[in-house]
Amino acid sequence: MNRRHFLVAMLSLSSAAWASGAIGARRSLAAPEFGDAVPFSVDDIRVRARDLAHQPPREWRPVEGTLADLGYDAYRDIRYDRNEALWAETGSRFTAEFFHPGFLYRRVVKIHDVSEGASRELRYDPSLFRFGPLVGDPGPLPQSMGFAGFRTFYPLNAPGVQDELAAFLGASYFRALGRGHHFGASARGIAVDSLAPDGEEFPAFTEFWLERPDAGAGQLTVHALLEGDSITGAYSFVFRPGESTICDVEAVVFPRRTIAKLGVAPLTSMFLLAPHHQRTGDDFRPRVHDSDGLALYTGRGERIWRPLVNPSQPRISVFGDDSPRGFGLMQRTRDFQDYQDLEARYDLRPSLWVEPLDAWGPGRVELIELPTPDETHDNIVAAWVSAEPAEALQAKSLRYRLHWSWTAPVESELGEVAATWAGAVDDGRSQERQEGPRRKFVIDFAGPELATMSTDAAVDAVVQVQNGRVSPPIAKPNPPLGGWRAFFNLEPTGEGPVELWCHLQLDGRRLTETWSYQWTA
């Protein structure tokens, strides 16, 4: 299975697809059933992960037969009985439901309920699910079938209404929502050799432990065991739902081999088109994306914004740094008029920000952009890669915080990039007289200081270029935006990609973050 296979379905299995689960007569408040209680500790999971790293990878048998052959719509027609939600009988504000194996999710996972220092495995029972007409008769399903993953609920948007909060399904992918959000960008436990010539590896969470919350608890803790051909790990996730839903991640991973490119805190999203990049065919919508840019807050205190593109060929952009303060795949454009999509509501997709809780040392943020013909494929990946390889059998601790939020949780007086526009240069010359491809770039910046600055201020647009030359850049007020605009023309001077950087300054004082862009003919 590859990235496309996992992500097509992860993007599509939104809360709307599952919210209409059938409600039937309640069998009991004790379902699902549990196995025997055994002592539980996080240290035990770490010991298991360490011991597994010294052993050959465990083989797993995928679910086969009718369930494996299901299509997307048929898989959606398998619905967990909402009356049997985990913890519904406890009075907790958190509940959990489970995904059935099938379709692309043919690897089963073990799930445990943790309470009072003991864990009990949840026993699979096909009667916990409703199999709709698109599924037909799946035949006898054994108790050993197991679950494919789970999702959690919480009264996120209104008291007493259980809204979907977070979901774990497929490899090590998981997603969460803040108040008012629709599902968008995803996180992963780890990335191994992303876009490597020999192919990427997808380690998977194979076992979960869900700590039973108290009745009035405002946070949920989940633990997971990670297994892959090249790595194992023990993870703890603490979700705190709210306007922004925050997830603290603490993990210890154990490489089975030396891994030169280990992606930490990997994020995944989708970008199809926007005004600055219209590579795909005709579409009535001006924008189609879950995220419109990569934002970085470097260890040096620099703020950088890289607009995303849908390239014609896979590409990697590298941003070297030392102990970054944060990075994220952001959705800055929030006006519905910019999307015109009543169904997808891209204007409500969350931004996803990574905040390191330790000094990560020297390394780089890697941005991978893959070509996609439509919006059903997640094609954007961002992750931190250390300058030092992850050594075989050497434990590596990871601590960071994820924010599913409307904006980056970073205070700054600098103006931000509000929009990027690009198009052909019209200077009155015929196409035959053009010496090569030339592009006009227009960057809008907005922020409190820019909004109140005199229109007579001597603001300068500072532009740097690699592998090209630009016309003298111009900065001027943008009253409708309440900000300032920079614009210039680009002419490439070589055959490779052109790198561009731009910011605004006044009397040598920086006013904005740095706009960073890679352009190829």
C-alpha positions in Angstrom: 0.0 0.0 0.0 1.2 3.5 -0.8 0.5 7.0 0.4 -2.2 7.5 -2.1 -4.1 4.4 -1.0 -4.1 5.4 2.6 -4.9 9.0 2.1 -7.7 8.8 -0.5 -9.8 7.2 2.2 -8.5 9.1 5.2 -9.5 12.3 3.5 -12.9 11.0 2.5 -14.0 9.3 5.8 -15.2 12.5 7.4 -17.5 12.8 10.3 -20.3 13.5 7.9 -19.8 10.1 6.3 -20.3 8.3 9.7 -22.7 10.6 11.6 -25.8 8.8 10.3 -25.0 5.5 12.0 -28.2 3.6 12.6 -29.6 3.7 16.1 -31.2 0.5 17.2 -32.6 -1.0 20.4 -30.0 -0.9 23.2 -28.7 -4.3 24.1 -27.0 -3.4 27.3 -24.8 -0.7 28.8 -21.9 -3.1 29.2 -21.2 -3.6 25.5 -18.7 -4.0 24.0 -17.4 -6.9 26.1 -13.9 -7.0 27.6 -11.2 -9.5 28.2 -9.5 -10.2 31.5 -8.0 -7.3 33.4 -4.2 -7.1 33.4 -1.9 -4.5 35.1 -1.1 -1.5 32.9 1.8 1.0 32.7 3.2 3.1 30.0 6.7 1.7 30.8 5.4 -1.8 29.8 4.5 -0.5 26.3 8.0 1.0 26.0 9.6 -2.2 27.1 7.6 -4.1 24.5 8.6 -1.7 21.8 12.3 -2.0 22.7 12.1 -5.8 22.8 10.3 -5.9 19.4 13.1 -3.8 17.9 15.5 -6.6 18.6 13.3 -9.2 16.8 12.3 -9.6 13.2 9.2 -7.7 12.2 6.0 -9.5 13.0 4.0 -10.9 10.1 0.4 -9.8 9.9 -2.5 -11.3 8.0 -4.7 -8.8 6.2 -8.4 -9.3 6.2 -9.4 -11.1 3.0 -12.6 -12.0 1.1 -15.7 -9.9 0.7 -14.6 -7.2 3.2 -11.3 -6.6 1.5 -13.0 -6.2 -1.8 -15.4 -3.5 -0.7 -15.3 -0.1 -2.4 -15.4 3.2 -0.6 -19.2 3.7 -0.6 -19.8 0.1 0.5 -17.2 0.5 3.3 -19.1 3.6 4.5 -22.2 1.4 4.8 -20.7 -0.5 7.7 -21.6 1.5 10.8 -20.9 1.1 14.4 -24.0 1.0 16.6 -24.0 4.4 18.3 -25.9 2.8 21.3 -22.8 0.8 22.1 -20.3 3.7 22.4 -17.5 3.0 24.8 -17.9 4.9 28.2 -21.5 6.0 27.3 -22.6 4.4 30.6 -20.0 6.2 32.8 -21.2 9.7 32.4 -18.0 10.8 30.7 -18.1 13.6 28.2 -15.8 11.5 26.0 -17.0 8.4 24.2 -15.4 6.1 21.6 -16.6 4.1 18.6 -14.7 1.6 16.4 -14.0 1.1 12.7 -14.6 -2.3 11.1 -11.9 -3.9 9.0 -12.3 -3.8 5.2 -11.7 -1.7 2.1 -8.2 -0.3 2.4 -8.1 -1.0 6.2 -7.4 -4.7 6.2 -5.0 -4.7 9.1 -6.7 -5.2 12.5 -5.5 -3.6 15.7 -6.0 -4.4 19.3 -7.8 -1.9 21.5 -7.8 -1.8 25.3 -9.8 0.1 27.9 -7.7 1.3 30.8 -9.1 2.0 34.2 -7.8 2.0 37.8 -4.3 0.8 36.7 -5.6 -2.2 34.7 -6.3 -2.7 31.0 -9.0 -4.9 29.4 -9.0 -5.8 25.7 -12.2 -4.9 23.9 -13.6 -8.0 22.2 -14.8 -7.7 18.7 -18.4 -8.7 18.0 -20.0 -8.3 14.6 -23.3 -7.4 16.3 -21.7 -4.1 17.3 -22.0 -3.1 13.7 -24.7 -2.5 11.1 -24.0 -3.9 7.7 -26.0 -1.8 5.1 -27.3 -3.0 1.7 -24.2 -1.9 -0.1 -22.2 -4.5 1.9 -24.5 -7.4 1.5 -23.9 -10.5 3.6 -20.3 -10.5 4.8 -20.6 -14.1 5.9 -19.6 -15.5 9.3 -17.2 -13.1 11.1 -15.0 -14.6 13.8 -14.4 -13.1 17.2 -10.8 -12.8 16.2 -11.6 -10.3 13.5 -10.8 -7.3 15.6 -11.1 -3.6 14.8 -9.4 -1.4 12.2 -9.3 1.7 14.3 -11.4 4.0 16.4 -12.7 7.5 16.8 -13.6 9.6 19.8 -16.4 12.0 20.6 -16.9 15.0 22.8 -19.4 17.9 23.1 -17.1 20.1 21.1 -19.6 22.6 19.6 -22.6 22.5 21.9 -23.3 21.1 25.4 -24.7 17.6 25.3 -24.0 17.0 21.6 -21.4 14.4 20.9 -19.2 15.7 18.0 -16.4 13.8 16.5 -13.1 14.8 18.1 -10.3 12.6 16.9 -9.8 9.4 14.7 -7.1 6.9 14.4 -7.4 4.8 11.2 -4.8 3.4 8.7 -1.0 3.0 9.4 -0.1 5.7 12.0 -2.4 8.4 10.7 -4.7 10.4 13.0 -6.8 13.5 12.8 -8.6 15.9 15.2 -10.9 18.8 15.2 -11.2 22.1 17.0 -14.5 23.9 17.5 -16.3 24.6 14.2 -13.8 22.6 12.1 -14.3 20.1 9.3 -11.7 17.3 8.9 -8.7 18.4 6.9 -5.0 17.9 7.6 -3.7 14.7 9.2 -0.8 13.9 11.5 1.2 10.7 11.6 3.2 8.9 14.3 6.4 8.8 12.2 7.6 8.9 8.6 10.4 6.7 7.2 12.2 7.5 4.0 9.5 9.7 2.5 9.9 10.0 -1.3 13.0 7.8 -1.2 14.0 6.1 -4.5 13.4 2.7 -2.9 10.0 3.6 -1.6 8.5 4.9 1.6 7.8 2.7 4.6 4.6 3.0 6.5 4.9 1.9 10.2 1.5 1.3 11.8 -0.1 1.6 15.2 -0.9 -2.0 16.0 -2.3 -1.7 19.5 -4.1 1.0 21.5 -4.8 1.7 25.1 -7.6 4.2 25.8 -7.6 5.7 29.3 -11.2 5.9 30.7 -11.8 9.6 31.5 -13.6 10.6 34.7 -17.0 12.1 34.4 -15.9 15.7 34.4 -12.5 15.2 32.6 -11.5 17.7 30.0 -8.8 15.7 28.4 -8.4 12.2 26.9 -5.2 10.1 26.9 -4.5 7.4 24.3 -1.4 5.2 24.2 -0.2 3.2 21.1 2.4 0.6 20.1 4.0 1.4 16.7 5.5 -1.4 14.5 7.3 -1.2 11.2 9.9 -3.1 9.2 12.5 -0.5 10.3 11.2 0.9 13.6 9.1 0.3 16.7 7.8 2.8 19.2 5.6 3.6 22.2 3.4 6.7 22.0 1.2 8.7 24.3 -1.3 11.2 23.1 -3.2 13.7 25.4 -6.1 15.5 23.7 -7.5 18.7 25.1 -10.5 19.7 23.0 -11.6 23.3 22.6 -11.6 26.3 20.2 -8.2 24.8 19.2 -7.8 21.1 20.0 -4.3 20.5 21.4 -2.6 17.1 21.5 0.6 16.5 23.4 2.6 13.7 21.9 5.3 11.9 23.9 7.0 8.9 22.3 10.1 6.7 22.4 11.0 5.0 19.1 13.6 2.2 18.5 15.0 2.0 15.0 15.7 -1.6 13.9 18.3 -0.2 11.4 20.0 3.1 11.0 17.5 5.4 9.3 19.1 8.4 7.6 15.7 10.1 7.0 13.4 9.8 9.9 10.4 12.2 9.6 9.3 13.5 13.1 5.9 15.0 13.6 4.9 14.4 10.0 1.8 16.3 8.7 -0.2 15.5 5.6 -2.6 17.7 3.6 -4.1 18.4 0.2 -3.5 21.3 -2.2 -5.1 21.3 -5.7 -5.4 24.9 -6.9 -5.4 28.5 -5.9 -5.1 31.9 -7.7 -1.3 31.7 -7.7 -1.3 28.1 -9.1 -3.9 26.8 -11.6 -2.1 23.9 -13.1 -5.1 21.6 -13.2 -8.0 21.8 -15.6 -11.2 23.9 -15.6 -12.9 24.3 -12.2 -15.6 26.7 -11.1 -14.0 27.0 -7.7 -11.2 29.6 -7.2 -9.5 27.5 -4.5 -9.4 23.8 -3.6 -7.1 23.0 -0.7 -7.0 21.8 2.9 -3.9 23.9 3.5 -2.6 26.9 1.5 0.9 27.2 2.9 3.8 26.0 5.1 4.5 28.3 8.0 7.8 28.1 9.9 9.0 29.8 13.1 12.7 29.1 13.1 15.1 28.7 16.0 16.6 32.1 15.0 13.2 33.7 15.4 12.5 34.2 11.7 8.9 33.7 10.4 8.7 32.2 6.9 5.6 31.5 4.7 5.8 29.1 1.7 2.6 29.0 -0.5 1.8 25.4 -1.5 1.6 24.3 -5.1 0.4 21.2 -7.1 3.6 20.5 -9.1 3.8 18.7 -12.4 6.5 16.4 -10.8 7.3 15.5 -7.2 9.5 17.9 -5.4 11.1 18.5 -2.0 11.9 21.9 -0.4 14.3 21.9 2.5 14.4 24.6 5.2 17.5 24.1 7.4 17.2 25.1 11.0 18.4 24.5 14.6 15.8 23.7 17.2 12.8 25.2 15.4 10.1 26.9 17.5 7.4 25.5 15.3 6.1 24.7 11.8 2.7 23.8 10.3 0.5 23.3 7.3 -1.9 26.2 7.6 -5.2 27.2 6.1 -5.0 31.0 6.2 -7.7 31.8 3.6 -11.0 31.7 5.6 -13.6 33.5 3.5 -16.2 31.2 1.9 -16.2 33.4 -1.2 -12.7 32.3 -1.9 -13.7 28.6 -2.2 -17.4 28.6 -3.3 -17.8 24.9 -2.2 -20.9 24.3 -0.1 -20.1 20.6 0.4 -16.4 20.5 1.2 -16.3 23.8 3.1 -12.6 24.2 2.7 -12.9 27.5 4.6 -13.5 25.5 7.8 -10.6 23.1 7.5 -8.2 23.4 10.5 -4.6 24.5 10.4 -2.2 22.0 11.9 0.8 23.4 13.9 3.7 21.5 15.5 5.3 23.0 18.6 8.4 21.2 19.8 8.6 20.7 23.5 12.3 19.9 23.5 15.3 21.3 21.6 15.5 19.2 18.5 19.0 20.4 17.5 20.2 20.9 13.9 18.2 19.5 11.0 15.6 20.7 8.5 11.9 20.9 7.8 11.2 19.1 4.6 8.2 20.0 2.4 7.1 17.4 -0.1 4.7 18.4 -2.8 3.3 15.7 -5.1 1.2 16.1 -8.3 -2.4 15.3 -8.0 -5.2 15.4 -10.6 -8.0 16.0 -8.1 -8.9 16.7 -4.5 -9.3 13.1 -3.4 -5.5 12.7 -2.9 -3.5 14.1 -0.1 -0.3 15.3 -1.8 1.4 17.5 0.7 3.8 16.3 3.5 5.8 18.3 6.0 8.1 16.9 8.7 11.2 17.6 10.8 14.3 15.6 9.8 17.3 15.6 12.1 20.8 16.3 10.7 21.9 13.1 12.5 20.6 9.7 11.5 18.5 7.6 13.8 20.9 4.9 14.9 20.0 1.3 15.0 18.6 0.1 18.3 19.2 3.4 20.0 16.1 4.8 21.8 15.0 8.2 20.5 12.6 10.3 22.6 10.2 12.7 21.0 8.1 15.4 22.6 5.9 17.9 20.8 2.5 19.5 20.8 0.0 19.5 17.9 -2.5 22.3 17.5 -5.6 21.8 15.3 -6.5 25.5 15.2 -7.7 28.4 13.1 -4.3 30.3 13.2 -0.8 29.5 14.3 -0.5 29.7 18.1 2.5 32.2 17.8 2.3 35.8 18.8 4.1 38.2 16.5 4.1 41.9 15.6 5.1 41.1 12.1 2.7 41.3 9.2 1.8 38.0 7.5 1.4 37.0 3.9 -2.4 37.3 3.2 -2.3 36.2 -0.5 -0.1 35.3 -3.4 -1.0 36.1 -7.0 0.9 35.1 -10.1 0.3 35.5 -13.8 1.9 36.3 -17.2 3.7 39.5 -17.8 1.9 41.9 -20.2 4.4 44.5 -21.2 3.2 45.1 -24.8 5.8 42.9 -26.4 4.6 40.1 -28.8 5.2 36.5 -27.7 7.8 36.1 -30.5 9.8 38.9 -28.9 9.7 37.4 -25.5 13.2 36.1 -24.5 11.8 33.4 -22.2 9.0 32.7 -19.7 8.4 35.8 -17.5 6.0 35.9 -14.5 4.4 38.7 -12.5 4.2 38.0 -8.7 2.0 40.0 -6.4 2.1 39.4 -2.6 -0.3 40.9 -0.2 0.8 41.4 3.4 -1.5 42.2 6.4 -1.1 42.9 10.0 -1.9 45.5 12.8 1.0 47.8 12.1 0.5 47.6 8.3 -3.2 48.5 8.7 -2.5 51.7 10.6 0.6 52.8 8.6 0.5 56.0 6.7 0.1 55.6 3.0 3.0 57.9 2.5 5.4 55.7 4.5 8.5 54.8 2.6 8.0 51.0 2.7 10.4 48.9 0.8 9.8 45.5 -0.8 13.0 43.5 -0.4 13.3 40.6 -2.9 16.0 38.0 -3.3 16.2 35.6 -6.2 18.2 32.5 -7.1 18.5 31.4 -10.7 16.7 34.4 -12.1 16.4 38.2 -12.1 13.5 40.4 -11.1 12.4 43.9 -11.9 12.8 46.6 -9.2 10.1 45.5 -6.6 7.4 48.0 -5.7 5.5 48.3 -2.4 2.3 50.2 -2.1 -0.7 50.4 0.2 -3.6 48.0 -0.3 -6.6 49.9 1.4 -9.3 47.2 0.6 -7.2 44.7 2.5 -5.9 47.0 5.2 -2.4 46.1 4.4 0.4 46.5 1.8 1.2 44.9 -1.5 4.5 44.0 -3.1 4.9 43.2 -6.8 7.7 42.5 -9.3 8.4 40.6 -12.5 10.5 37.5 -12.7 12.7 36.3 -15.6 14.5 33.0 -15.1 18.2 32.9 -16.0 18.7 29.1 -16.0 16.8 25.9 -16.6 16.3 24.8 -13.0 13.8 26.1 -10.4 13.8 29.7 -9.3 13.9 30.4 -5.6 12.3 33.7 -4.4 12.2 35.5 -1.1 10.4 38.7 -0.2 9.6 40.8 2.8 8.6 44.4 3.6 10.7 46.8 5.6 10.7 50.5 6.8 13.9 52.3 7.3 15.7 49.0 7.5 13.3 47.6 10.1 11.5 44.4 9.1 7.7 44.7 8.9 6.7 41.3 7.8 7.5 37.6 7.7 9.4 36.3 4.8 7.5 35.1 1.7 9.3 32.1 0.2 8.5 30.6 -3.2 9.8 28.1 -5.7 8.8 28.6 -9.3 9.5 26.3 -12.3 8.6 26.9 -15.9 
